[in-house]
Amino acid sequence: MTVNDAVAKRIYKLLEKYDMTKYRLEQKSGIYHGAMNRILSGQNKTVTLTTLYKLANGFDITIFEFLDDDLFRSKDIELD
């Protein structure tokens, strides 16, 4: 699993947890529709720290809360 895959899975988990639509997250985070689709579909190969901050802000949580998931504790995450 790549870092982007983990981020995409975390987004889906949080969308469900907060009963939020992808469109609403795009509005609140300031991430464009196309960029969000590339992240969620796995087309994006890298996710910047700025994007992570925007996503966290879109969910009204801290970046630490966004990253506080077993997905990011895995030793199997590909860093290439």
Helices and strands as residue ranges (DSSP letters): H 3-17, H 22-29, H 33-41, H 49-58, H 63-67, G 70-72
